[in-house]
Amino acid sequence: MKIAVLGGTGSLGKGLVLRLASLGYDVIVGSRDAKKAESKAEEYCKILGIDIRGLDNRRAAAECDIAIITIPWKHAFDTAKELKDELAKKIVVSPIVPMEKTENGFIYVTLPEGSAAEKLASILPNSKIVSAYHNIPAKKFADLNAEFEWDVAVCGDDAESKKTVIEITNRIRGLRALDAGSLRNSRIVESLTPLLINIAINNKMRDLGIKFV
Ligand SMILES: NC(=O)c1ccc[n+]([C@@H]2O[C@H](COP(=O)([O-])OP(=O)(O)OC[C@H]3O[C@@H](n4cnc5c(N)ncnc54)[C@H](OP(=O)(O)O)[C@@H]3O)[C@@H](O)[C@H]2O)c1
């Protein structure tokens, strides 16, 4: 299965690329800049000792079966619009969290569509949108020696696509994927991320994830 991580040169992308590639998936690092994608892919190859390709986002989106959009929310939607044709009929995973830093801490930004995932679905009506990975602290996730036990709430309206993302996620050591219902529920899951960051800052904690017990 070919998985493109669009914006896979960044913080969350790094962990997803490393962990998925180490499980044997054919992972493509996507970037706006093909050269940057190649050089990041080379860096990731050195960490794992296995081959990972880097392509510009358009080619990565065209080649993949599943795309994960690891791009900050203010830019992710424009990228999705540009890649609408390449992403048609494919599973598109949204870990996108619309949030802002204010003088009183981080706040969730409510979009007119309800959530980043629903906005993505409105931009990509021919793709199968699944939302996941919103509550994963990227830096710790990218450290292959790190120990963690985090739940990943997965939302989506296409049962088969959601099942596929749950199965892939459950193969990643330390993650447990849970079906969190329809795509509409993404707003709840997305909004947990600024909450986790505020709790971490206010209580001098680090790398908080979620666990349902
Ligand atoms: N960081 C976390 O802990 C975390 C956790 C959960 C969810 N998320 C979500 O995951 C997504 C990625 O977060 P991140 O922290 O990994 O982001 P990031 O490191 O700041 O950026 C990721 C990549 O986005 C691309 N990018 C930046 N500006 C862009 C633009 N104008 N147009 C297109 N691409 C652009 C860049 O790739 P190129 O320069 O190579 O194109 C960059 O490497 C966000 O939506 C965030 O809400 C993050």
The ligand as a Tripos MOL2 file, in Angstrom:
@<TRIPOS>MOLECULE
LIG
   48    52     1     0     0
SMALL
NO_CHARGES

@<TRIPOS>ATOM
      1 N1          2.9710   19.0650   15.5880 N.am      1 LIG1
      2 C1          2.1480   18.3090   16.2780 C.2       1 LIG1
      3 O1          2.4620   17.9040   17.4160 O.2       1 LIG1
      4 C2          0.8200   17.8940   15.6860 C.ar      1 LIG1
      5 C3          0.0710   16.9330   16.3650 C.ar      1 LIG1
      6 C4         -1.1550   16.5360   15.8380 C.ar      1 LIG1
      7 C5         -1.6340   17.1150   14.6780 C.ar      1 LIG1
      8 N2         -0.8850   18.0680   14.0410 N.ar      1 LIG1
      9 C6         -1.4090   18.6310   12.7960 C.3       1 LIG1
     10 O2         -0.6010   18.1140   11.7490 O.3       1 LIG1
     11 C7         -0.3980   19.1030   10.7540 C.3       1 LIG1
     12 C8          1.0940   19.3130   10.5870 C.3       1 LIG1
     13 O3          1.6250   19.8320   11.7800 O.3       1 LIG1
     14 P1          3.2130   19.9970   11.9190 P.3       1 LIG1
     15 O4          3.4640   20.5010   13.2780 O.co2     1 LIG1
     16 O5          3.8660   18.7660   11.4350 O.co2     1 LIG1
     17 O6          3.4630   21.1830   10.8710 O.3       1 LIG1
     18 P2          4.8390   21.8310   10.4250 P.3       1 LIG1
     19 O7          5.9900   20.9880   10.8310 O.co2     1 LIG1
     20 O8          4.8330   23.2540   10.8540 O.co2     1 LIG1
     21 O9          4.6860   21.8620    8.8390 O.3       1 LIG1
     22 C9          4.5580   20.6670    8.1050 C.3       1 LIG1
     23 C10         4.8450   20.9340    6.6500 C.3       1 LIG1
     24 O10         3.8620   21.7800    6.0760 O.3       1 LIG1
     25 C11         4.3910   22.3010    4.8670 C.3       1 LIG1
     26 N3          3.9540   23.6680    4.6820 N.ar      1 LIG1
     27 C12         4.2710   24.7640    5.4270 C.ar      1 LIG1
     28 N4          3.7090   25.8750    4.8910 N.ar      1 LIG1
     29 C13         3.0270   25.4680    3.7940 C.ar      1 LIG1
     30 C14         2.2680   26.1550    2.8040 C.ar      1 LIG1
     31 N5          2.1040   27.4830    2.8250 N.pl3     1 LIG1
     32 N6          1.7040   25.4150    1.8120 N.ar      1 LIG1
     33 C15         1.8840   24.0730    1.7500 C.ar      1 LIG1
     34 N7          2.6260   23.3820    2.6380 N.ar      1 LIG1
     35 C16         3.1780   24.0710    3.6570 C.ar      1 LIG1
     36 C17         5.9180   22.2400    4.9970 C.3       1 LIG1
     37 O11         6.3850   21.2930    4.0390 O.3       1 LIG1
     38 P3          7.2340   21.7350    2.7260 P.3       1 LIG1
     39 O12         7.9510   23.0180    3.0680 O.co2     1 LIG1
     40 O13         8.1640   20.5980    2.5870 O.co2     1 LIG1
     41 O14         6.2400   21.8540    1.6540 O.co2     1 LIG1
     42 C18         6.1310   21.7090    6.3960 C.3       1 LIG1
     43 O15         7.2640   20.8760    6.5340 O.3       1 LIG1
     44 C19        -1.1310   20.3640   11.2170 C.3       1 LIG1
     45 O16        -2.3590   20.4750   10.5420 O.3       1 LIG1
     46 C20        -1.3190   20.1420   12.7060 C.3       1 LIG1
     47 O17        -2.5010   20.7510   13.1690 O.3       1 LIG1
     48 C21         0.3340   18.4400   14.5190 C.ar      1 LIG1
@<TRIPOS>BOND
     1     1     2 1
     2     2     3 2
     3     2     4 1
     4     4     5 ar
     5     4    48 ar
     6     5     6 ar
     7     6     7 ar
     8     7     8 ar
     9     8     9 1
    10     8    48 ar
    11     9    10 1
    12     9    46 1
    13    10    11 1
    14    11    12 1
    15    11    44 1
    16    12    13 1
    17    13    14 1
    18    14    15 2
    19    14    16 1
    20    14    17 1
    21    17    18 1
    22    18    19 2
    23    18    20 1
    24    18    21 1
    25    21    22 1
    26    22    23 1
    27    23    24 1
    28    23    42 1
    29    24    25 1
    30    25    26 1
    31    25    36 1
    32    26    27 ar
    33    26    35 ar
    34    27    28 ar
    35    28    29 ar
    36    29    30 ar
    37    29    35 ar
    38    30    31 1
    39    30    32 ar
    40    32    33 ar
    41    33    34 ar
    42    34    35 ar
    43    36    37 1
    44    36    42 1
    45    37    38 1
    46    38    39 2
    47    38    40 1
    48    38    41 1
    49    42    43 1
    50    44    45 1
    51    44    46 1
    52    46    47 1
@<TRIPOS>SUBSTRUCTURE
     1 LIG1         1 GROUP 0 **** ****
